Amino acid sequence: MSASRRSGIADELGPDEPEENGENGETGEDGRGGPDGADLLAALLDGMDAALCAFDADGVVTHWNREAERILGWSAEEAVGRHGFAEWAVRSADADEVQSRLMAAMHAPGRQVHEFALVTKDGGRVLVRTQSAAVRGPDGKPAGVYCAFSEVHTQIDLERSIALSEALFEDASWGVVLVDADLRPAVVNAHAARALGSGRSAVLGRPLGDLISQGVEELESALAHVLAEGAPPSPTEVWVTVRLPGEGGDVRPERRCWRSGFVRLASPLAEEPVPLGVGWLFQDVTEAKQTEQEAAGLRFRAHQLHRAAKAAAECEDPAEAASVHLDFALAGFADHAVIDLLAGEDPVRLVRAAATPSGAPGPSLLVTRGALPVRYGVGHPALQCVERAGSVRAAAAGPADAADWAASRQWPEGSVYALCAVLRSRGRTLGVVTFLRGSSRARFERGDAMYAESVAALIAGAVDLAG
């Protein structure tokens, strides 16, 4: 048996070739130093993650790498040169079947996959999965078989990981995005692509700012934190505005809430953890969060109405009670409010009765009796509210027109959204209460109008009593 057979590496040199190509045995024909074929083959085999052995045409073991030694405990010196696995690596009862199935790969096309129970050096048994294929000689004829094997549980773990990865990126009902170290999507699944308003390939490599307008800074900050520090202990809810394609090629912004989880990805092949990016998994919880916010808002408003009723009951002056209702209604609802009482019906004339301070926040102020009618122009929302005996919502055309819009309607500076609710008591219209919001708040919605009408009913009762 040659020294190369004993070390687990077959002699790769031909019978007529010298063992050293250079004059001093250190350089090849081109004058460059480097390992010879046997050393290179030995390094490749011993560096493999899979166990590998090889048999010649007679079934004699010719190669045995370190991973095979780790799994079974038999060293290359003990394995190379043995005929098959009989009497050492398999039970005697299984030896013939294992040998025949392994050597059958020499005359079969492609790779053959089998599972065998092999015997370790200390007498234990290991279930392995093998992949065998023929080794061809220079003449193209089968010259032997190579066999790569690994423990079945290791192979199953690998297959599970691959299956999980494929399922996440094909069939998952939540968004999955792999973000590289530059915070750009590297892989996305179909669900995430739909949520981002683009195709799977169109998203790749683009900055997140191209896909998300508001909320991208918070999202990128979370991704950068995961890269540097690791995953947060619990999911994070991120509100974003996504640029979705609209009709005619227009972009339609849409506000969404994504409950997101993050994991840091590191290369398993590096000696030290090298961050490859971040795995970002998210689920759209917009409807649930909106429902939760609406429920919280309703509870708060009901609580405010209750508190206002108790505080107003302690007021001796009904006009003061009306201002108390107004002050409690403002909390979390509007920035300013005014009460205008009806002074004439043909034409409609309104007189300012109470208003919140136009500068620093504070309680609403009652206007001295005998005030002049407010100069509201034709089509003013407050006048429309009286004429319709119903709520009216109005808004400035845009930020540039906000200053003129508020001034022309005799409202505090900075007002861009208005909601007028009629004051009615005992079947009569008494006036209008107007709630105003600045540009930092959202416009009034239908639910806001219902709350304003509830407040207006309480104010109307106090105003009627004061009259």
Disulfide bonds with the S-S distance in Angstrom:
none
